[in-house]
Amino acid sequence: MIIIVGLGNEGSLYQNTYHNLGFMTVDRLAKRLGIEFTKKKYKSTIALGKVNGQSVMLAKPSTFMNNSGQAVVMMKEKYKDARIIVVVDDIDLEKGKIRYRQHGHSGTHNGLRSITSFIGSEFERVRIGIGRDESKDLADFVLSKIDKNDLPLFDKAIDEACDLIMEKIS
């Protein structure tokens, strides 16, 4: 089983915010794979499918970003040998840049910290850079709507993240 977890926050208040780039990426990946988010399980909304004969689960935790580990640990307990890939926004990367790491640390991201506290650091990460807006409080910035001028940049970044994930799981 390959589990791809997009981090974000549920609800219309958080749609199209920088902090929901993980959700936006797994939504696009689901479209590419022809699968839908139809099930509620593991404190998440999930979509199930196959890639080259391998079972794949896409997940959007419903726990809010800072408690994402509660959902991921439930998936890990069910699928002990699963490969887990987490997609997340990153303020420490330039806007639109993609970074992949096979494992590592959580950095400044509270969602990754939560996951690490539950399952350790042995999971893959796909980070989408959002940069920093020094004129705003960090929480206000990450929870703000993506600037309309940046929408094409992030649309491209989401496609690149999906391409990278497909390459890694194929």
FIVOKE-26979 format. One record per residue: x negated, z negated, y of N, C-alpha, C, O, CB in turn; residue number from 0; residue in one letter. Coordinates in steps of 0.2 Angstrom, whole numbers. Atoms other than C-alpha are relative to their C-alpha. Glycine has a CB too. Example, Ala and Ser with C-alpha at 12.3 -4.5 7.8 and 13.67 -1.06 7.14 Angstrom:
  n_xx  n_zz  n_yy ca_xx ca_zz ca_yy  c_xx  c_zz  c_yy  o_xx  o_zz  o_yy cb_xx cb_zz cb_yy pos code
    -4     0    -6   -62   -39   -22    -4     0     6    -9    -3     5     5    -6     0   0    A
     4     1    -6   -68   -36    -5     4    -3     5     1    -4    11    -2     7     2   1    S
***
This chain:
  n_xx  n_zz  n_yy ca_xx ca_zz ca_yy  c_xx  c_zz  c_yy  o_xx  o_zz  o_yy cb_xx cb_zz cb_yy pos code
    -4     0    -6     0     0     0    -4     0     6    -9    -4     7     5    -6     0   0    M
     3     0    -6    -6     4    17     6    -2     5    11     0     6    -3     7     3   1    I
    -4     3    -5     2    -6    31    -2     1     7    -8    -1     9     2    -8    -1   2    I
     3    -1    -7     1     0    49     5    -4     4    11    -2     5     1     8     1   3    I
    -4     5    -4     7   -13    61    -1     2     8    -7     2    10    -2    -7    -1   4    V
     0    -1    -7    11    -8    79     2    -6     4     7    -9     3     4     6     2   5    G
    -1     6    -4    10   -23    91     4     2     6     3     7    10    -6    -4     2   6    L
    -4    -1    -6    23   -25   105     5    -5     0     5   -10    -3     3     7     0   7    G
    -5     5     0    38   -34   110     7     4     0     8     9     3     0    -4     7   8    N
    -6    -3     0    56   -30   106     4    -1     6     3    -5    10     4    -3    -6   9    E
    -5     1    -5    70   -27   118    -1     5     6    -7     7     7     0    -7     3  10    G
     1    -5    -6    73   -15   133    -4    -2     6    -7     2     9     7     2     2  11    S
     4     2    -5    64   -26   145    -7     2    -1   -11     3     4     1    -8     0  12    L
     7    -2     2    48   -21   136    -1     7    -1    -7     9    -2    -2    -5    -5  13    Y
     1    -7     1    51    -3   133    -5     3     5    -4     2    11     7     4    -1  14    Q
     4    -3    -4    38     8   140    -5    -4     4    -7    -2    10     3     5     5  15    N
     5     4    -3    26    -6   145    -7     1    -4    -7     4    -9     2    -7     0  16    T
     7     0     3     7    -6   142     0    -4    -6    -4    -1   -11    -5    -2     5  17    Y
     1     4     5     9   -20   130     4     3    -6     3     0   -12     3    -7     1  18    H
    -4    -3     5    21    -9   119    -3     6    -3     0    10    -6     7     1     2  19    N
     3    -6     3     9     5   115    -1     0    -7    -1     5   -10    -7     1     4  20    L
     0     0     8     7    -1    97     7     2    -2     7     6    -7    -2    -7    -2  21    G
    -7    -2     2    26     0    95     1     8     1     3    11    -3     5    -3     4  22    F
    -1    -7    -1    26    17   103    -4     5    -4    -2    10    -6    -3     2     8  23    M
     4    -3     5    12    23    92     3     1    -7     3     6   -10    -7    -3    -1  24    T
    -3     0     6    20    18    76     7     4     0     9     7    -5     1    -7    -3  25    V
    -7    -4    -1    37    26    82    -2     7    -1     1    11    -4     3    -1     7  26    D
     3    -8     1    27    43    84    -2     1    -7    -1     7    -9    -5     1     6  27    R
     2    -1     6    19    41    68     6     0    -5     5     5   -10    -5    -6    -3  28    L
    -6    -1     5    36    38    59     3     7     1     5    10    -4     5    -5     2  29    A
    -3    -6    -1    42    54    67    -4     5    -4    -2    10    -7     0     2     7  30    K
     4    -4     4    27    63    60     1     0    -7     0     5   -11    -8    -1     2  31    R
    -1     1     7    30    56    43     7     2    -3     8     2    -9    -3    -7    -2  32    L
    -7    -2     2    48    60    43     4    -6    -3     8    -6    -7     1     5    -5  33    G
    -3     6     3    53    42    40     3    -4     6     1    -3    12    -5    -5    -3  34    I
    -4     3    -5    64    30    50    -1    -8    -1    -1   -10    -6     7     2     0  35    E
    -1     8     0    64    11    55     7    -2    -2    11    -2     3    -3    -3     7  36    F
    -7     1     2    79     6    45     1    -7    -3     6   -10    -4     3     5    -4  37    T
    -1     7     3    75   -11    37    -3    -5     4    -8    -4     8    -4     1    -7  38    K
     3     6    -3    72   -28    43    -3    -5    -5     1    -7   -10     6    -4     4  39    K
     3     4     5    60   -38    33    -7    -2     3   -10     1     7    -1     5    -7  40    K
     7     2    -2    44   -48    35     0    -2     8    -5    -1    11    -6     4    -2  41    Y
    -1     1    -8    50   -53    53    -2     6     4    -5     5     9    -5    -6     2  42    K
     2    -6    -3    48   -35    57     6     5    -1    10     4    -5    -6     3    -3  43    S
    -3    -6     2    57   -19    58    -5     5    -3   -10     6    -1     4     4     6  44    T
     5    -4     4    49    -7    45     3     6    -2     9     8    -2    -2    -4    -6  45    I
    -2    -7     3    49    11    39    -5     1    -6   -11    -1    -6    -1     5     6  46    A
     4    -1     6    43    16    22    -1     7    -2     4    11    -1     3    -4    -6  47    L
     2    -7     2    35    32    16    -6     1    -4    -8    -4    -7     0     4     6  48    G
     6    -2     4    21    41     7    -4     5     4    -2     9     7     2     2    -7  49    K
     4    -4    -3     6    49    13    -5     2    -6    -9    -2    -9    -4    -2     6  50    V
     5    -2     6    -4    59    -1     1    -4    -6    -4    -6    -9    -7     0     2  51    N
    -2     4     6     5    49   -14    -1    -7     1     1   -11    -4    -4     2    -6  52    G
     2     8    -2     0    32    -6     7    -2     3     9     1     8    -6    -1     4  53    Q
    -5     4    -3    14    20    -1    -2    -2     7    -8    -5     7     3    -6    -4  54    S
     2     2    -7    14    17    18     6    -4     3    12    -2     2    -1     6     4  55    V
    -5     4    -4    24     4    28    -2     0     7    -8    -2     9     1    -7    -3  56    M
     1     1    -7    25     5    46     4    -6     3    10    -7     0     2     7     4  57    L
    -4     6    -2    30   -11    55    -1    -2     7    -6     0    10    -3    -6    -4  58    A
     0     3    -7    35   -18    72     2    -7    -1     8    -8    -1     5     5     4  59    K
    -2     7     0    35   -37    72     5    -1     5     5     1    11    -6    -4     0  60    P
    -5     2    -5    50   -45    80    -2    -7     2     3   -10     5     7     0    -4  61    S
     2     7    -2    40   -61    83    -2    -1     7    -4    -6     9    -5    -2    -5  62    T
     4     0    -6    34   -56   100    -7     0    -1   -10    -2    -6     2    -6     5  63    F
     7    -2     1    16   -51   103    -4    -6    -2    -8    -5    -7    -2     3     6  64    M
     5     6     1     8   -68   103     1    -4    -6    -3    -8    -8     1    -5     6  65    N
    -1     3     7    15   -73    86     0     5    -5     3     4   -10     7    -4     0  66    N
     0    -5     5    12   -57    77    -2    -2    -7     0     1   -12    -4     6     3  67    S
     3     3     6     2   -66    64     5    -2    -5     4    -2   -11    -5    -5     1  68    G
    -5     3     5    18   -74    57     3     6    -4     5     5   -10     6    -3     5  69    Q
    -3    -5     4    25   -57    52    -6     3    -4    -4     5   -10     2     6     5  70    A
     5    -4     4     8   -49    46    -2    -4    -6    -3    -2   -11    -6     1     4  71    V
     1     4     6     5   -64    35     5     1    -6     3     0   -12    -1    -8     2  72    V
    -5    -1     5    21   -61    26    -1     6    -4     0     6   -10     7     0     3  73    M
     1    -7     3    17   -43    23    -6    -1    -5    -6     1   -11    -1     5     5  74    M
     6     0     3     0   -48    17     1    -5    -7    -2    -3   -12    -6    -4     4  75    K
    -2     4     6     7   -62     5     4     5    -5     2     4   -11     4    -6     2  76    E
    -3    -5     5    18   -48    -3    -4     5    -3    -4     6    -9     6     3     4  77    K
     5    -5     2     5   -35    -4    -7    -2     1   -10     0     6     2     7     4  78    Y
     7     3    -1   -11   -44    -7    -6     4     1   -10     3     5    -1    -5    -6  79    K
     6    -5     0   -22   -29    -9     1     5     5    -2    10     5    -1     3    -7  80    D
    -2    -6    -4   -14   -19     5    -6     1     5    -9    -4     7     6    -2     4  81    A
     5    -1    -6   -25   -11    18     5     0     6    10     3     7    -3     8    -1  82    R
    -4     1    -6   -19   -16    35    -3     3     6    -9     1     7     1    -8     1  83    I
     2    -3    -6   -21    -6    51     4    -3     6    11    -2     5     0     8     0  84    I
    -3     2    -6   -16   -14    68    -1     4     6    -7     6     7    -1    -8     1  85    V
     0    -5    -6   -12    -3    83     2    -5     6     7    -8     6     4     6     0  86    V
     0     4    -6   -14   -12   100    -2     3     6    -7     7     6    -3    -7    -2  87    V
     2    -2    -6   -16   -10   118    -7    -4     2    -8    -9    -2     5    -1     6  88    D
     6     3    -1   -33   -15   125    -2     0     8    -4     6    10    -6     2    -4  89    D
     2     0    -7   -37   -20   143    -7     1     1    -9     3     7     2    -7     4  90    I
     8    -1    -1   -56   -19   140    -2     7    -1    -8     8    -1    -3    -5    -5  91    D
     1    -7     0   -55    -1   137     3     4     5     8     2     8     2     3    -7  92    L
    -3    -5    -5   -53    13   149     6     3    -1     8     4    -7    -6     5     2  93    E
    -6    -3     1   -36    20   151     0     6    -4    -4    11    -3     4     2     7  94    K
     0    -6     4   -32    32   137    -5     0    -5    -4     5   -10     0     6     4  95    G
     5    -1     5   -47    29   127     2    -4    -7     6    -8    -6    -7    -4     2  96    K
    -1     3     7   -46    25   108    -6    -2    -3   -11     1    -3     4     6    -4  97    I
     6     3     4   -57    14    98     3    -2    -7     8    -6    -7    -3    -6     4  98    R
    -2     2     6   -56    11    80    -6    -5    -3   -12    -3    -2     0     6    -5  99    Y
     5     5     3   -65    -4    71     3    -1    -7     9    -3    -8    -1    -6     4 100    R
    -2     2     7   -64    -7    52     2    -7     0     6    -9    -4    -6     2    -5 101    Q
    -2     7    -1   -64   -26    56    -4    -2     6    -8     1     9    -3    -4    -7 102    H
     3     3    -5   -70   -37    69     3    -6     3     6   -10     0    -1     5     6 103    G
    -3     6    -3   -65   -50    82     7     2     4     8     8     5    -5    -3     5 104    H
    -6    -2    -4   -49   -51    92    -1     1     7     4     3    11     5    -6    -1 105    S
     1    -1    -7   -57   -51   109     5    -4     4     6   -10     3     1     8     2 106    G
    -4     4    -5   -45   -56   123     8     1    -2    12    -1     2    -1     3     7 107    T
    -7    -1     2   -29   -50   114     3    -5    -4     1    -6   -10     0     7    -4 108    H
    -3     5     4   -17   -63   109     4     2    -6     4    -2   -11     5    -4     5 109    N
    -3    -2     7    -8   -53    96    -5     0    -5    -4    -2   -11     3     7     2 110    G
     5     0     5   -24   -50    87    -3    -7    -2    -4    -8    -7    -6     5     3 111    L
     2     7     1   -29   -68    89     5    -3    -5     3    -7   -10     0    -4     6 112    R
    -5     3     4   -13   -73    81     0     3    -7     0    -1   -12     7     2     2 113    S
     1    -3     7   -15   -61    66    -7    -3    -3    -6    -5    -9    -1     8     1 114    I
     6     3     3   -33   -67    64     1    -7    -2    -2    -9    -7    -6     1     5 115    T
     0     7     1   -28   -85    64     4    -1    -7     4    -6   -10     4    -4     5 116    S
    -4     0     6   -16   -81    49    -3     3    -6    -3     1   -12     7     4     1 117    F
     3    -4     6   -26   -68    38    -7     1     1   -10     4    -4     4     7     0 118    I
     8    -1    -1   -44   -68    45    -1     7     4     4    10     6    -3     0    -7 119    G
     1    -6    -4   -52   -53    53    -1     6    -4    -3    11    -1    -7    -2     4 120    S
     1    -6     4   -53   -41    38     6     4     0     9     5    -5    -2    -2    -7 121    E
    -5    -6    -1   -41   -28    45    -2     5     5    -6     3     9     7    -3     2 122    F
     2    -5    -5   -43   -12    54     4     0     6    10    -3     7     1     7    -4 123    E
    -3     0    -6   -39   -10    72    -1     7     3    -6    10     3    -4    -5     5 124    R
     0    -6    -5   -34     5    83     2    -3     6     8    -5     7     4     6    -3 125    V
    -2     3    -7   -35     0   101     1     6     5    -3    11     5    -6    -4     2 126    R
    -1    -5    -5   -28    10   115    -1    -3     7     2    -8     9     7     3     0 127    I
     2     3    -7   -36     7   132     5     1     5     8     6     6    -7     3     2 128    G
    -5     0    -5   -25     2   146    -4    -2     7    -1    -1    12     6    -5    -1 129    I
     4     2    -6   -39    -3   158     3    -7     3     7   -10     0     0     5     6 130    G
    -2     6    -4   -36   -17   171     2     1     6     0     6    10    -6    -6     0 131    R
    -3     0    -7   -26   -19   187    -2    -7     3     2   -11     2     7     2     0 132    D
     3     6    -3   -36   -32   196     5    -3     5     4    -9     7    -7     1     3 133    E
    -5     2    -5   -22   -33   209     6    -4    -3    10    -7     1     3     6     4 134    S
    -5     3     4   -10   -40   196    -2    -6    -4    -8    -5    -7     5     5    -3 135    K
     2     5     6   -10   -56   185     0     4    -6     4     9    -7     6    -6     0 136    D
     1    -4     6   -15   -50   168     7     0    -4     9     6    -6    -4    -4    -5 137    L
    -6     0     3     2   -55   160     5     5     4     9     9     0     3    -7    -1 138    A
    -5    -4    -4    12   -46   174    -2     7    -1     2    12    -2    -1    -2     7 139    D
     2    -7     1     1   -30   172     2     2    -7     5     8    -8    -8     0     0 140    F
    -1    -2     6     2   -29   153     8     1    -2    10     5    -6    -3    -4    -6 141    V
    -7     0     1    21   -32   153     4     5     5    10     5     5     3    -7     1 142    L
    -3    -5    -5    24   -19   168     1     7    -4    -3     8    -9    -5     0     6 143    S
    -1    -7     2    30    -2   165    -6     5     1    -9     4     6     7     3     3 144    K
     6    -5    -1    17    12   162     2     4     6     7     7     7    -1     4    -6 145    I
     0    -4    -6    14    20   179     2     7    -2    -1    10    -6    -7     0     4 146    D
    -2    -7     2    23    37   179    -6     5     0    -5    10    -3     6     2     5 147    K
     6    -5     0     7    46   184    -5    -1    -6    -8     4    -7    -4    -2     6 148    N
     4     1     6    -1    39   168     3     2    -6     0     2   -11    -3    -7     0 149    D
    -3    -2     6    12    44   156    -3     6    -4    -3     5   -10     8     2     2 150    L
     3    -6     4     4    61   151    -7    -3    -3    -8    -1    -9    -2     6     5 151    P
     7     3     3   -13    51   148     2    -4    -6    -1    -3   -11    -3    -4     6 152    L
    -2     4     6    -4    39   137     3     3    -5     3     2   -11     4    -6     2 153    F
    -3    -5     5     6    52   128    -5     3    -4    -5     3   -10     5     5     4 154    D
     6    -3     3   -10    60   124    -4    -5    -4    -6    -4   -10    -5     4     5 155    K
     3     5     3   -18    44   119     4    -2    -7     1    -4   -12    -1    -6     4 156    A
    -5     1     6    -3    40   107    -1     5    -5    -2     4   -11     7    -1     2 157    I
     2    -5     5    -6    57    99    -6    -1    -3    -7     0    -9     1     7     3 158    D
     6     1     3   -24    54    97    -1    -6    -5    -4    -6   -10    -5    -1     6 159    E
     0     6     5   -21    37    89     3     2    -6     1     0   -12     4    -6     4 160    A
    -3    -2     6    -9    45    77    -4     4    -4    -5     4   -10     7     3     2 161    C
     4    -4     3   -21    58    73    -6    -4    -4    -7    -2   -10    -4     5     5 162    D
     5     4     3   -35    45    70     3    -4    -6     0    -4   -12    -2    -5     5 163    L
    -3     3     5   -23    35    59     1     4    -6    -1     3   -12     6    -4     2 164    I
    -1    -5     6   -18    50    48    -7     2    -3    -7     3    -9     3     6     3 165    M
     6    -2     3   -36    55    46    -3    -6    -4    -6    -5   -10    -5     1     6 166    E
     2     6     4   -40    37    40     3    -2    -6     1    -4   -11     0    -6     5 167    K
    -4     1     6   -26    36    28     1     6    -5     3     5   -10     7    -3     2 168    I
    -1    -6     4   -27    54    21    -6     0    -5    -6     5    -9     1     6     4 169    S
***
